[in-house]
Amino acid sequence: MKHFAEARRDAVQELSQTAWGGRLERACLIWDLRGRLRILVKPVAGADASALEADLRAALQRAAEGFWGNECWVWHDSLDTAERLVYDKAWSQALPVQGPNFELRELDRHLSKATWFGAPLDPPWLLRPQMAPIISFFSFKGGVGRTTALAAFAIQMARAGKSVCVIDLDLEAPGAGSLFASSAARAPCGLIDYLLERPLYEGRRLSLGDYFFICDDPDIIGEGAPITVVPAGNVDALYLEKLARVDYERILRPEAPEPPLLDLLRQLRSDRAPAYVLIDSRAGLHDIGGLALNGIAHLDVLFGLDSEQSWEGVGIVVDHLGRRRIEMERAQQDCALVYAMAPPSTDPARKARVEQFIDRAYQLFTDRFYDADPNGEWPVPAIEDATRPHHSFAIGFDSELQRARALRDMVTPLTQGDYKAFSTWLLERLGRTGP
């Protein structure tokens, strides 16, 4: 029995044979919502289209077996306008396949995960020295300290007098918002309310006051600047009703008049004037992760464990930020990798373990992110180059943080040791010498 991955491989190999190049000008393999294959082809001038279609049907039946849908669409001069539009759109959405001596592309249709497969977007503003960087925090696995690291950076920047905005994008399992909240610091609404309500008030500017709260507890920020927090929302009896109505595909759709998440970022920049915007994403390959990693941030910070399961997930994400964007003729997305829950600084094995982690990250980024062409935008660097995404930063496991019950109890460890060095490292990755 043939499996999906084998059918895809064999279909491409079948079309990579030299003989097809003399008969095909271009072809597009289309995998539908159920995983069935159809093909869209344009014969070379003078080729027998009927014979070509029959041969392709037989060849793809052999290659894809049960995945072949037995549909072959042929470009020809007598196509009507509607057919031509459908064919041209399919071709423009497909990704190129290397190998054949004619133009070959593949197009995948999906039932879900649209935020992972859509065209990458750009941040809502260019990153300049005087502009706030947008930083997304993502982890393939939960419970690895992603939100804790975000809080550490936010607290240190606030204590340095910099205004910080934190957005809790983890709508499925809110965390960052409640971490900064207190009895005196809560918001009546949150991000989930903004995402639902913004499209209903099209053409009108919403007042942000109901969607955020201010964390100005001196035990947390000292004498520094307050932290603006946009929580996921109030997890009450209506939260699940709201969550069930979130259309992740539309949140950042470029053709929307005012994509809600981009509009929120612009309003926060205008109304709150932050020096840093931090987005806490959801763990795993959820649509929320796709939102956070689709180009809205200036830097994506990826948290990974030194385990096979984690490396597999990080590999998918690095491929998404690197090789897939190259295939779409877009520049790779800047990112930084964190070795989460590493051995603590007191562990004599730490240095060797960190070096091993960086070695593996270097191979992963070389295979799936950096340009093989030395003249490309992201050529393969030296492994020692600490400014490149593969050169990971290690945050050691801290049992003291595991025992803390509130953010104010965590401030000391979050402003010392690995977390202090983490903030310095993150600023350097942003090209900044200080807060």
C-alpha positions in Angstrom: 0.0 0.0 0.0 1.3 3.4 -0.9 1.3 6.3 1.6 0.8 10.0 1.0 4.5 10.9 1.3 5.4 8.2 -1.1 2.7 9.2 -3.6 4.0 12.8 -3.6 7.6 11.7 -4.1 6.8 9.2 -6.8 4.6 11.7 -8.7 7.4 14.3 -8.8 9.9 11.6 -9.8 7.7 10.4 -12.6 7.4 13.9 -14.0 11.1 14.6 -13.6 11.9 12.2 -16.4 13.6 13.8 -19.4 11.1 12.7 -21.9 8.3 14.9 -20.6 10.3 18.0 -21.2 9.9 17.6 -25.0 6.1 17.5 -24.6 5.4 19.7 -21.6 5.9 23.5 -21.3 4.6 23.5 -17.7 2.7 21.3 -15.2 1.2 21.8 -11.8 0.5 18.9 -9.4 -2.5 19.8 -7.3 -3.2 17.9 -4.1 -6.8 18.5 -3.0 -8.4 18.7 0.5 -8.5 14.9 0.7 -5.0 14.3 -0.5 -6.1 13.3 -4.0 -3.9 14.3 -7.0 -4.9 16.1 -10.2 -2.7 17.7 -12.7 -2.8 20.9 -14.7 -0.6 20.9 -17.8 0.3 23.1 -20.8 1.7 21.2 -23.7 4.6 22.6 -25.8 3.5 24.0 -29.1 2.7 21.3 -31.7 2.5 18.5 -29.1 -0.4 16.0 -29.4 -2.5 17.1 -26.4 -4.7 14.0 -26.4 -1.9 11.6 -26.5 0.0 13.6 -23.8 -3.1 13.5 -21.5 -3.5 9.8 -21.9 0.2 9.2 -21.1 0.1 11.4 -18.1 -3.0 9.7 -16.7 -1.3 6.3 -17.0 2.0 7.5 -15.5 0.4 9.2 -12.5 -1.8 6.2 -11.9 1.3 4.1 -11.5 3.1 6.7 -9.4 0.3 7.9 -7.1 -1.9 4.8 -7.1 -5.0 5.4 -4.9 -4.1 9.1 -4.5 -4.5 9.8 -8.2 -7.9 11.4 -8.9 -7.8 10.8 -12.6 -8.3 14.5 -13.5 -6.0 16.1 -16.1 -6.7 19.8 -17.0 -5.1 21.1 -20.2 -4.3 24.7 -21.0 -5.4 25.4 -24.6 -6.2 28.3 -26.8 -10.0 27.8 -26.6 -10.2 28.2 -22.8 -13.0 30.5 -21.7 -12.3 33.4 -19.4 -13.5 31.6 -16.2 -11.3 28.5 -16.9 -8.3 30.7 -17.7 -8.7 32.6 -14.4 -8.9 29.3 -12.4 -5.8 27.9 -14.1 -3.8 31.0 -13.8 -4.7 31.4 -10.1 -3.7 27.7 -9.4 -0.3 28.3 -11.2 0.4 31.5 -9.3 -0.3 29.9 -5.9 1.8 26.8 -6.5 5.4 26.4 -5.4 8.2 25.5 -7.9 9.7 22.0 -7.9 13.4 21.7 -8.8 14.6 19.0 -11.2 12.5 18.7 -14.4 13.6 20.3 -17.6 10.3 22.2 -17.8 8.4 24.3 -15.4 6.9 22.1 -12.6 5.0 23.3 -9.6 3.0 21.8 -6.7 -0.1 23.2 -5.1 -1.6 22.0 -1.8 -5.2 22.6 -0.7 -5.9 22.5 3.0 -8.8 22.1 5.4 -7.0 23.9 8.2 -3.7 25.5 9.2 -4.2 28.3 6.7 -2.1 30.6 8.7 0.9 28.4 8.1 0.5 28.2 4.4 -0.7 31.6 3.4 1.6 34.2 1.8 3.9 35.8 4.4 3.1 39.3 5.5 5.4 42.2 6.5 5.5 43.8 9.9 3.1 46.8 10.3 6.1 49.2 10.4 9.8 49.1 9.4 12.3 48.4 12.1 14.4 51.5 12.7 16.5 52.6 15.7 13.6 54.8 17.0 10.9 52.3 16.2 9.6 49.6 18.5 10.6 46.0 17.5 7.8 43.4 17.5 9.2 40.2 19.0 7.2 36.9 18.9 7.9 34.2 21.4 7.1 30.7 20.2 7.8 27.1 21.4 6.9 23.8 19.7 6.3 22.2 23.2 4.5 23.9 26.1 6.0 24.2 29.6 9.5 25.1 28.4 9.6 28.6 29.9 8.6 30.7 26.9 6.2 33.0 28.8 8.7 33.2 31.7 11.4 34.4 29.4 9.0 37.0 27.8 8.2 38.2 31.3 11.9 38.5 32.2 12.6 40.6 29.2 9.5 42.8 29.8 10.5 43.4 33.4 14.1 44.2 32.7 13.1 46.7 29.9 10.5 48.3 32.1 13.0 48.7 35.0 15.3 50.3 32.5 12.6 52.9 31.9 11.4 51.5 28.5 7.7 51.2 27.8 6.8 47.6 27.0 3.6 46.2 25.5 2.8 42.5 26.0 0.1 40.8 23.9 -1.2 37.4 25.0 -1.9 35.7 21.7 -2.3 32.2 23.3 -6.0 32.3 23.1 -6.4 28.6 23.6 -4.5 28.6 26.9 -4.0 32.2 28.1 -1.0 32.7 30.3 0.9 36.0 29.8 -2.1 38.2 30.6 -2.9 36.5 33.9 0.8 36.4 34.8 0.9 40.2 34.9 -2.6 40.7 36.2 -3.6 41.5 39.8 -6.7 42.4 41.7 -6.0 46.0 40.9 -4.8 45.5 37.3 -7.3 43.8 35.0 -9.1 44.6 31.8 -12.8 44.2 31.1 -12.0 42.7 27.6 -8.9 41.4 25.8 -7.5 40.3 22.5 -10.2 37.8 21.7 -12.8 40.6 22.1 -10.8 43.0 19.8 -10.5 40.3 17.1 -14.2 39.7 17.1 -15.4 43.3 17.5 -12.9 45.1 15.2 -14.5 43.8 11.9 -18.0 44.8 13.2 -17.0 48.4 13.5 -15.4 48.7 10.1 -14.4 52.2 9.3 -14.5 53.3 13.0 -11.5 53.5 15.3 -12.0 51.5 18.5 -11.0 52.9 21.8 -8.3 50.6 23.2 -9.0 51.4 26.9 -11.2 48.3 27.4 -8.7 45.9 25.9 -5.6 46.3 28.0 -4.5 47.0 31.6 -1.4 48.5 33.1 1.1 46.6 35.3 2.7 49.3 37.4 3.4 47.3 40.6 6.6 48.7 42.0 7.5 45.2 43.2 7.6 44.2 39.6 8.8 47.2 37.6 10.6 49.1 40.4 10.7 52.8 39.6 10.6 52.0 35.9 8.0 52.4 33.1 4.6 50.6 33.3 3.9 47.6 31.2 0.9 47.6 28.9 -0.7 44.2 28.8 -3.3 43.0 26.3 -4.7 39.8 27.9 -6.3 37.0 25.8 -9.6 37.9 27.5 -11.6 37.1 30.5 -11.8 33.3 30.8 -15.5 33.3 31.8 -18.7 31.5 30.7 -18.6 33.3 27.4 -14.9 32.8 26.6 -15.5 29.5 24.7 -18.3 31.1 22.7 -15.9 33.9 21.6 -13.1 31.4 20.9 -15.4 29.3 18.7 -16.0 32.4 16.5 -12.4 33.3 15.8 -11.6 32.9 12.2 -7.8 32.6 12.2 -7.5 32.8 8.4 -9.2 36.2 8.3 -7.3 37.8 11.2 -4.3 38.7 9.0 -5.8 38.3 5.5 -4.0 41.0 3.4 -7.0 41.9 1.3 -9.1 42.7 4.4 -9.7 46.4 4.8 -8.4 46.4 8.3 -6.8 43.1 9.4 -7.6 43.1 13.1 -4.3 42.0 14.5 -2.3 44.4 12.3 -4.8 47.2 13.2 -4.3 46.4 16.9 -0.5 46.7 16.6 -0.8 50.0 14.8 -3.2 51.4 17.5 -1.0 50.2 20.3 2.0 51.9 18.7 0.0 55.1 18.2 -1.8 55.2 21.6 0.8 53.6 23.9 4.1 54.4 22.2 5.9 51.3 23.3 9.6 50.8 23.0 9.1 47.0 22.6 6.1 44.9 21.6 6.2 41.3 22.8 3.8 38.7 21.5 3.3 35.4 23.4 2.2 32.7 21.0 0.7 29.3 21.4 2.9 26.2 21.6 2.7 23.7 18.8 1.5 23.8 15.2 -1.7 25.6 16.0 -3.1 28.3 13.8 -2.1 30.8 16.5 1.6 29.8 16.0 1.1 30.3 12.3 -0.2 33.8 13.0 2.8 34.7 15.2 5.3 33.3 12.7 3.9 34.7 9.4 6.0 37.8 9.3 4.2 40.3 11.6 7.2 40.3 14.0 10.6 41.7 13.3 12.2 38.8 15.2 10.8 35.4 16.1 12.3 33.8 19.2 12.0 30.0 19.1 12.3 27.9 22.3 13.4 24.3 21.9 14.4 21.4 24.2 17.3 19.1 23.5 15.1 16.2 22.7 14.2 14.4 19.5 10.6 15.4 19.7 11.5 19.0 20.1 14.1 19.0 17.3 11.5 17.5 14.9 9.1 20.4 15.7 11.8 23.1 15.6 12.8 21.6 12.2 9.3 22.2 10.8 9.3 25.8 12.1 12.8 26.6 10.7 11.7 25.1 7.4 8.7 27.4 7.5 10.7 30.5 8.2 13.5 29.6 5.8 13.3 27.2 2.9 9.6 27.7 2.3 10.0 31.4 2.1 12.9 30.9 -0.3 10.6 28.8 -2.5 8.1 31.6 -2.5 10.8 34.0 -3.5 10.7 35.8 -0.2 13.5 36.6 2.2 13.9 34.3 5.2 12.3 35.5 8.4 14.8 36.7 11.1 14.7 34.4 14.1 16.6 33.4 17.2 16.8 30.0 18.9 16.8 29.4 22.6 18.0 26.2 24.3 15.2 26.0 26.9 15.6 24.2 30.2 19.3 23.7 29.7 21.5 22.5 32.4 21.9 25.2 35.1 25.1 27.3 35.2 26.3 25.3 38.1 26.2 22.0 36.1 29.7 21.0 34.9 28.2 19.4 31.8 26.5 22.7 30.7 29.2 23.9 28.4 29.5 20.7 26.5 25.7 20.3 26.2 25.3 23.9 24.9 28.0 23.3 22.3 26.2 20.1 21.2 22.9 22.0 20.9 24.5 24.7 18.8 26.2 22.1 16.6 22.8 20.5 15.9 21.1 23.8 15.3 23.9 24.8 12.9 23.2 21.7 10.8 19.5 22.3 10.9 19.7 25.9 9.8 22.3 25.0 7.1 19.9 22.4 5.7 16.6 24.3 6.0 17.3 28.1 6.4 20.5 29.5 5.1 21.2 30.1 1.4 23.4 27.5 -0.4 24.4 30.4 -2.6 27.1 32.4 -0.8 25.7 35.5 -2.5 22.3 35.0 -1.1 20.6 37.1 1.5 21.4 34.6 4.3 24.5 32.7 3.3 25.8 29.9 5.5 27.8 31.6 8.3 30.6 30.2 10.4 29.3 28.1 13.3 30.9 30.6 15.7 28.9 33.6 14.3 26.8 34.6 17.4 24.7 37.0 15.3 23.1 34.3 13.2 19.9 32.3 14.2 21.6 29.0 14.8 23.8 30.3 17.5 21.4 29.5 20.4 21.2 31.0 23.8 20.8 28.7 26.8 18.4 29.3 29.7 19.1 26.9 32.5 16.3 25.1 34.4 15.6 27.1 37.6 13.8 25.2 40.4 13.2 28.5 42.3 10.9 29.7 39.5 8.9 26.4 39.7 8.0 27.2 43.3 7.0 30.8 42.7 3.2 31.5 42.9 3.1 35.1 41.6 5.2 37.3 39.3 6.4 39.5 42.1 8.0 36.4 43.7 9.9 35.7 40.4 11.4 39.2 39.9 14.8 38.5 41.5 15.7 35.4 39.4 14.1 37.0 36.3 16.6 39.9 36.5 19.7 37.9 37.2 21.8 35.1 35.8 20.6 33.5 32.6 17.6 35.8 32.3 19.7 39.0 32.5 22.1 37.6 29.9 19.1 36.5 27.8 17.9 40.1 27.6 21.3 41.3 26.6 21.5 38.6 23.9 18.1 39.5 22.6 18.9 43.2 22.3 22.1 42.3 20.4 20.1 40.1 18.0 18.0 43.2 17.4 21.1 45.2 16.7 20.8 47.3 19.9 23.6 47.9 22.4 21.2 48.6 25.3 17.5 49.0 26.3 
